[in-house]
Amino acid sequence: MSDTSYLAAFIAVAALATFATRIIPFLFFERHTEHPLIKHLGRYLPAAVMALLATVFLQRSGDWSAAVPGLDAILAGALVIAVHLWRRNALISIAAGTATYMLIRQTGVLELGLVG
């Protein structure tokens, strides 16, 4: 087997496995949408996942040695919360927070004293 065909087979298997993990829950839960556990998970799991991601983000991504420790991550996190409360759209709020965080980190705006 050549390197190209091996790589193509690897990509095909990885794509199939990824697709299967995304579609199987929808196939399984289609008949169980009224089950109390499914309703409970649908209501509370997204907020729990967002809280977990925010906690990990603040711990790992913030510049805790800056003049105002963690301000870069806290500003981006606050923007995510504000945009989400305003628009109620997770994709828009995550995109806004990510863009803001990357802008702060890439431009060094907080280090220059332009903000804060």
Secondary structure, DSSP 8 states (H G I E B T S, - for coil): --HHHHHHHHHHHHHHHHHHHHHHHHHHHGGGTTSHHHHHHHHHHHHHHHHHHHHHHHHHHS-TTSSSTTHHHHHHHHHHHHHHHHH--HHHHHHHHHHHHHHHHHHTTTTTTS--
